[in-house]
């Protein structure tokens, strides 16, 4: 059971990192001019971070479900 709890804590840390990356990319994108070529890079960073977040949240949900068994 301790291993599951450790994994849950690691995934929660990953969720925090993904949320921080999303927030940072959104802040930086807002600071740019709309016609800046960097806007696409920041949009891609947001998409990538959100995809990572979904993946981690799925793993976390599975761990919580297995912990309940």
Biotite code that builds the C-alpha atoms (Angstrom):
import biotite.structure as struc

atoms = struc.array([
    struc.Atom([0.000, 0.000, 0.000], chain_id="A", res_id=1, res_name="UNK", atom_name="CA", element="C"),
    struc.Atom([2.939, 2.338, 0.666], chain_id="A", res_id=2, res_name="UNK", atom_name="CA", element="C"),
    struc.Atom([4.122, 1.965, -2.916], chain_id="A", res_id=3, res_name="UNK", atom_name="CA", element="C"),
    struc.Atom([0.727, 3.065, -4.218], chain_id="A", res_id=4, res_name="UNK", atom_name="CA", element="C"),
    struc.Atom([0.741, 6.075, -1.908], chain_id="A", res_id=5, res_name="UNK", atom_name="CA", element="C"),
    struc.Atom([4.257, 7.009, -3.061], chain_id="A", res_id=6, res_name="UNK", atom_name="CA", element="C"),
    struc.Atom([3.165, 6.761, -6.685], chain_id="A", res_id=7, res_name="UNK", atom_name="CA", element="C"),
    struc.Atom([0.090, 8.885, -5.976], chain_id="A", res_id=8, res_name="UNK", atom_name="CA", element="C"),
    struc.Atom([2.291, 11.560, -4.415], chain_id="A", res_id=9, res_name="UNK", atom_name="CA", element="C"),
    struc.Atom([4.644, 11.507, -7.419], chain_id="A", res_id=10, res_name="UNK", atom_name="CA", element="C"),
    struc.Atom([1.717, 11.897, -9.796], chain_id="A", res_id=11, res_name="UNK", atom_name="CA", element="C"),
    struc.Atom([0.340, 14.767, -7.740], chain_id="A", res_id=12, res_name="UNK", atom_name="CA", element="C"),
    struc.Atom([3.733, 16.441, -8.073], chain_id="A", res_id=13, res_name="UNK", atom_name="CA", element="C"),
    struc.Atom([3.603, 15.913, -11.839], chain_id="A", res_id=14, res_name="UNK", atom_name="CA", element="C"),
    struc.Atom([0.134, 17.478, -11.929], chain_id="A", res_id=15, res_name="UNK", atom_name="CA", element="C"),
    struc.Atom([1.503, 20.511, -10.106], chain_id="A", res_id=16, res_name="UNK", atom_name="CA", element="C"),
    struc.Atom([4.368, 20.795, -12.601], chain_id="A", res_id=17, res_name="UNK", atom_name="CA", element="C"),
    struc.Atom([2.007, 20.513, -15.585], chain_id="A", res_id=18, res_name="UNK", atom_name="CA", element="C"),
    struc.Atom([-0.315, 23.161, -14.136], chain_id="A", res_id=19, res_name="UNK", atom_name="CA", element="C"),
    struc.Atom([2.658, 25.451, -13.520], chain_id="A", res_id=20, res_name="UNK", atom_name="CA", element="C"),
    struc.Atom([3.870, 24.950, -17.103], chain_id="A", res_id=21, res_name="UNK", atom_name="CA", element="C"),
    struc.Atom([0.407, 25.770, -18.443], chain_id="A", res_id=22, res_name="UNK", atom_name="CA", element="C"),
    struc.Atom([0.145, 28.895, -16.291], chain_id="A", res_id=23, res_name="UNK", atom_name="CA", element="C"),
    struc.Atom([3.621, 30.069, -17.332], chain_id="A", res_id=24, res_name="UNK", atom_name="CA", element="C"),
    struc.Atom([2.946, 29.542, -21.044], chain_id="A", res_id=25, res_name="UNK", atom_name="CA", element="C"),
    struc.Atom([-0.379, 31.369, -20.783], chain_id="A", res_id=26, res_name="UNK", atom_name="CA", element="C"),
    struc.Atom([1.223, 34.314, -18.944], chain_id="A", res_id=27, res_name="UNK", atom_name="CA", element="C"),
    struc.Atom([3.997, 34.553, -21.509], chain_id="A", res_id=28, res_name="UNK", atom_name="CA", element="C"),
    struc.Atom([1.570, 34.236, -24.418], chain_id="A", res_id=29, res_name="UNK", atom_name="CA", element="C"),
    struc.Atom([-0.543, 37.083, -23.031], chain_id="A", res_id=30, res_name="UNK", atom_name="CA", element="C"),
    struc.Atom([2.567, 39.263, -22.815], chain_id="A", res_id=31, res_name="UNK", atom_name="CA", element="C"),
    struc.Atom([3.254, 38.858, -26.541], chain_id="A", res_id=32, res_name="UNK", atom_name="CA", element="C"),
    struc.Atom([1.813, 40.795, -29.423], chain_id="A", res_id=33, res_name="UNK", atom_name="CA", element="C"),
    struc.Atom([-0.866, 38.776, -31.170], chain_id="A", res_id=34, res_name="UNK", atom_name="CA", element="C"),
    struc.Atom([1.153, 38.735, -34.381], chain_id="A", res_id=35, res_name="UNK", atom_name="CA", element="C"),
    struc.Atom([4.331, 37.476, -32.713], chain_id="A", res_id=36, res_name="UNK", atom_name="CA", element="C"),
    struc.Atom([5.735, 34.280, -34.211], chain_id="A", res_id=37, res_name="UNK", atom_name="CA", element="C"),
    struc.Atom([6.212, 32.980, -30.666], chain_id="A", res_id=38, res_name="UNK", atom_name="CA", element="C"),
    struc.Atom([2.456, 32.757, -30.047], chain_id="A", res_id=39, res_name="UNK", atom_name="CA", element="C"),
    struc.Atom([2.318, 29.424, -31.869], chain_id="A", res_id=40, res_name="UNK", atom_name="CA", element="C"),
    struc.Atom([5.159, 28.071, -29.720], chain_id="A", res_id=41, res_name="UNK", atom_name="CA", element="C"),
    struc.Atom([3.358, 29.029, -26.527], chain_id="A", res_id=42, res_name="UNK", atom_name="CA", element="C"),
    struc.Atom([0.088, 27.581, -27.820], chain_id="A", res_id=43, res_name="UNK", atom_name="CA", element="C"),
    struc.Atom([1.903, 24.321, -28.572], chain_id="A", res_id=44, res_name="UNK", atom_name="CA", element="C"),
    struc.Atom([3.428, 24.336, -25.082], chain_id="A", res_id=45, res_name="UNK", atom_name="CA", element="C"),
    struc.Atom([-0.024, 24.727, -23.553], chain_id="A", res_id=46, res_name="UNK", atom_name="CA", element="C"),
    struc.Atom([-1.418, 21.859, -25.634], chain_id="A", res_id=47, res_name="UNK", atom_name="CA", element="C"),
    struc.Atom([1.504, 19.595, -24.727], chain_id="A", res_id=48, res_name="UNK", atom_name="CA", element="C"),
    struc.Atom([1.230, 20.396, -21.028], chain_id="A", res_id=49, res_name="UNK", atom_name="CA", element="C"),
    struc.Atom([-2.531, 19.807, -21.053], chain_id="A", res_id=50, res_name="UNK", atom_name="CA", element="C"),
    struc.Atom([-2.051, 16.440, -22.750], chain_id="A", res_id=51, res_name="UNK", atom_name="CA", element="C"),
    struc.Atom([0.511, 15.488, -20.118], chain_id="A", res_id=52, res_name="UNK", atom_name="CA", element="C"),
    struc.Atom([-1.889, 16.620, -17.414], chain_id="A", res_id=53, res_name="UNK", atom_name="CA", element="C"),
    struc.Atom([-4.693, 14.431, -18.754], chain_id="A", res_id=54, res_name="UNK", atom_name="CA", element="C"),
    struc.Atom([-2.368, 11.435, -18.908], chain_id="A", res_id=55, res_name="UNK", atom_name="CA", element="C"),
    struc.Atom([-1.189, 11.933, -15.336], chain_id="A", res_id=56, res_name="UNK", atom_name="CA", element="C"),
    struc.Atom([-4.732, 12.469, -14.066], chain_id="A", res_id=57, res_name="UNK", atom_name="CA", element="C"),
    struc.Atom([-5.824, 9.174, -15.654], chain_id="A", res_id=58, res_name="UNK", atom_name="CA", element="C"),
    struc.Atom([-2.946, 7.344, -13.968], chain_id="A", res_id=59, res_name="UNK", atom_name="CA", element="C"),
    struc.Atom([-3.794, 9.006, -10.662], chain_id="A", res_id=60, res_name="UNK", atom_name="CA", element="C"),
    struc.Atom([-7.443, 8.008, -10.943], chain_id="A", res_id=61, res_name="UNK", atom_name="CA", element="C"),
    struc.Atom([-6.427, 4.410, -11.653], chain_id="A", res_id=62, res_name="UNK", atom_name="CA", element="C"),
    struc.Atom([-4.178, 4.384, -8.589], chain_id="A", res_id=63, res_name="UNK", atom_name="CA", element="C"),
    struc.Atom([-6.917, 5.758, -6.354], chain_id="A", res_id=64, res_name="UNK", atom_name="CA", element="C"),
    struc.Atom([-9.284, 3.085, -7.672], chain_id="A", res_id=65, res_name="UNK", atom_name="CA", element="C"),
    struc.Atom([-6.719, 0.325, -7.064], chain_id="A", res_id=66, res_name="UNK", atom_name="CA", element="C"),
    struc.Atom([-6.065, 1.700, -3.591], chain_id="A", res_id=67, res_name="UNK", atom_name="CA", element="C"),
    struc.Atom([-9.749, 1.340, -2.777], chain_id="A", res_id=68, res_name="UNK", atom_name="CA", element="C"),
    struc.Atom([-9.767, -2.368, -3.684], chain_id="A", res_id=69, res_name="UNK", atom_name="CA", element="C"),
])
